[in-house]
């Protein structure tokens, strides 16, 4: 007999957004059914173009996502949007709820918007973002937009989860160049200078272009696109560059290489998360491990020596892995 979770996934694969929402909730809550869900959707992955939208807070990421979505819908594409917001310190849920900036798409069955909370993650995306992206892909979305929380320099998770990364900046962000040097500069496939009607925008675009010229030549020349998202200016040019990048990825066989690396990173992070959870649970239950924790807390043993002793204890590790 077909199980309840199998029927739910089958409905999701047919494009039913209600079923998609329910499956996402299971993944976000780290249900015991997640391994089965991921196994069921595995044959249906790899068709969607996933676009990451990142940059400092307040540069207009949500507005750009909204305008790009409208353009894609005119072409008949089904769009999935993941909007990552800061976590509420009280409930753990998303504080801002970026869906309020995308109200025109609420009643469009071809657009599915999901707000996700960071839940303590420092890389711009929550730990469950990767499987949720896979769910969007399996559900038949042609394009997936992933908008990060906007933490700035440490936002590198987006590169490991998407095909094309847009780094959004604006002229008035005085530390933007420093931000790019610190991290965002290395992950951009396309630079977007939003709010380009503000003073200094032209000079800002030239500054970014000058910095790009100092880099070693690569297979892709990173473009700098000026936009005024609220006025629908530059959106078509931006979308053109997104398409060109995706075409270049496919032509150079780099799309398969990038996704192969993504799967590797996904496996490593999943394994780390499960082992960490298992170890923390075991520390609470196992007297020997608890004693190490107590000695470290009291300052009787430093953390490195404690970790080395545990790792050198073959029997302890073997018993732990068997549990």
N, C-alpha and C positions, 0 to 999 in steps of 0.2 A: 504493500500500500504506500502511495506517495505521502511523505510526511508533510506536516503543516509548513515547515520552513522551505521545503522543496517547492511546494505550490506557490508560496510567497515569492520566491526567487523567479519562478517561471513567469509569474505575472509581471514582475519587474522587467524581465528580459523582453517582454512584449511591449514595453514602453509605458506601463501604468505608473504614473507619478506617485500615487498614494502608496503603492507597494514599495516603490523606491524609497520613499520617506521612511517607511517602517523598517526596511532593511538597514538604512543608514543609522537609524536609532539603535538597532541591535549592535552595529559595528562600533558606534560611539560609546556605547555602554559596555563594550568588550564582553559581549555575551559569549557563552560557551559554544554557541552555534557559528561563530565567526569562521573557524577553519572550514566547516562544511560549506558555508556561503561562498568563501573565496574559491573553493574547489569547484563549485557549481558554475561560477561565472568565468573561470579561467579560459575556456574555449572561445569566449566571446570578447576577449580583450584585444586592444591594439588598433582600433579603428579611429578613435577620436583624436583630434589635434588639441593638445592641452597647452594653454597659454597662461603663464604666470605674470601677475601684475604686482610689482613691489615698489618700494620707495618710502621715504620718510612720511610721517603723518601729515595730513593736511594738504597734500599736493594734488588731490583730485582723483585718486585711484578708483573710487566707487563711481564717480561721474563718467570717467573714461570707460569703465566696464559697462555701464549703462548704455553709452552711445555706441560702443562696439557691438553690443548685443542687438540693438535696434538695426544696425547695418546688416548684421548676419541674418537676422530674421527676415529682412527684405529679400535675401537670397534663398530663403526657404530652409535654412540650417536650424537644426535643433540645438539649443544651447543650454548647458548646465553651468551654474555659477556657484562657486564656493567662496563665501565672504567670511574671512576670519577676523574676529573681533577680540578685544581683551576680555579676560574672564572676570565675571563678577566675584568679588571676594566673599560674598554671602552665599550665592547659589551655585557658583562655578559655571554658570551659563554665560552667553555672549552679552556684553554690556550694551554695545551700540546698536547691533542689529542693522547691518548695512542695507537690508532689504527696503528700508524706508526711502532710500535714494533711488530705488528701482521700481517705483510704484506702477509705472506704465506697463510693466511686464507681468503684473500680478495675475491677470486674467488670461494670459497667453499660455496655452497648453504646450507650446513649443519651447517654453523657458521654464527651467526648474532652478530655484534659488534656495540655497541652504546656508544659513549662518552657523558658524562653528566657533567655539571658544578655544583660546589657546591652551587653557588648562595647565598653565605653568611652563609650557614649552618656550624656549628662548630663541628658536631659529625662525620665527615668523609663522610657522604652521604647527597645528597640534599633531600629536603622534598618530592620530587616526586619519589624518588627511590623505595619506597614500591609499589606504583601502577604499575610502570614500570616492576618490578620483576613479578608481577601478570600477566602482559601482555605477558611476555616471557613464563611463565608457561602455560597460556591458548593457546598460539600459538604453543604448542607442543614441546618445548625444553625439552630434557631429563635432561640436567644439565645446571645450570645457575651460572656463575662465576661473583662475584661482587667485583671489586677491588676498595678499598677506596682511597681517595686523599692522604693519608699518613700524617695526622696531628699529629700522635703520641699518646699522653696520653689520649686525650679526645675521641678517636675513639670507642665509645661504640654503636653507632647506628647499626653497622654491626651485633651485637649479636641479635638485635631485629628484624632483617630482613632476616636472613639466618639460615640454618640448621647446618652447619659445619663451624667453624671459624678457618682459618689458620693465625697464627701470624708469620710474616716473620721478621727475624733479621739477622744480619751479624756480623762477628767477629770484624770488625773495628769500630763498633758503640760503642764507649766507655761508653755512658750513657744508654746502652740497658737494663741493669739490673734495673736501676732506672726507666726506662720507664715501664718495666713490673710491678714493684711494684706499680707504679702510676695508672695503669689502664689496660694495655694490658694483663698483667699476669692473670687478673681475667676473661677475655673473651675468652681465647684460648682453642680450642678443640685439636689442634695440633700445636706444635711449629716447625718451619722450620728455620734451620740455613743455609742460602744461602751463596754462595761464600765460601764454605767450604774448598777450596784449599788455602785460605789465612792463614797466620800465626796466631796461637792462636785459630783456629777453634775447635780443639779437647777439649781444656780447656774450651772454651765457652759452648760447648755442655754439658760438665760435670757440669759446674756451674748451667745451667738451670735445669738439672736433679736433682742436689742437692736441689735446691729451691723447685722443685716439690715434693720431698720426705718429705719436711717439712709441706706440706698441709695435711689436714684431708682426709682420704681415701674416694673416691666417686665411683659412678657406672662406671666411665670411667677413666682409667689410661692414662693421657695425654702423648703421645709419643713426642720425639724430633727427627726430621729427618734432617740429613745433606744432602744438595744438592749443586750441581754446575749447575745451570740452563742453563748457556750458553754452557755447555759441555754435557748436557743431563744426568748428573750423579745424581742419587737418585730420579729421577722423578717417576719411577715405584714404588719404596718403598713408596713415598709420596702418590701416588694414592691408593696404597693398604691400607694405614692407613685411608685415606678419606672414602674408601668403608667400612672398619671395623667400623668406627665411625657411618656411616649411618645405617649399619646393627644393631649396638648396640642400636641406637635410636629407630629403628622399633621394635626390640625385647623387649625392656623395656617399650614400649608404651610411650616413652618420645618424640617421634616425634610429636604425636598429642598434647601432653601437650605444647611443645614449640610453635607449630603453633597456639594453642589456645591463648597463651600469646601474640603472635605476633599480632593476630587479635584484641585483647583487646587494646594493645598499639597503633595500627594503628587507631582504633576508637577514642581513647582519643586525639591523635595528630591531627587527621583530625578535630575533634570538636574544639580543641583549635585554630587551624589555621583559621577556618571559623569564630569563635566568635571574634578572634582578628581582622580579616579583617573587620568584620561587625562593631565592636566597633570603630575602627579608622575612618571608613567612617562616622559613626554617629557623632563622635566628631566634624567633619568638618561641619556638617549640623545642629546639635542640639545646641541651644544657651545655655542651662543649662549645658550640658557637656563641651561645649567650655569654659564656665566661670571657671569651675574647672581647666581646662588645663591652662588657663591664670593665675590663682591664684598660681598654682604650679610653673609655669615658673617665676613669679615675686618673688617667695619665700614667699608669703603671707600664703601659706598652704603647709604642707609637703605631699609627695605622699601617705603615709600610711593613713593619716587622710582623704585625698580626696577620696581614694579608699573605705574606710570604710563608708563615708557619702553616696557615690553613691550606695554601696551595701545595705545600710540600707534604702534607698529610694525605697520602693516597687513599687510605681507608676512609677518611672523613669525606673526601670528595666523592668517592665511589658510592658510599652510603647515601650521600646527599642526592646524587643524580638518579639513584634508584627509586627515590621517594616520589 
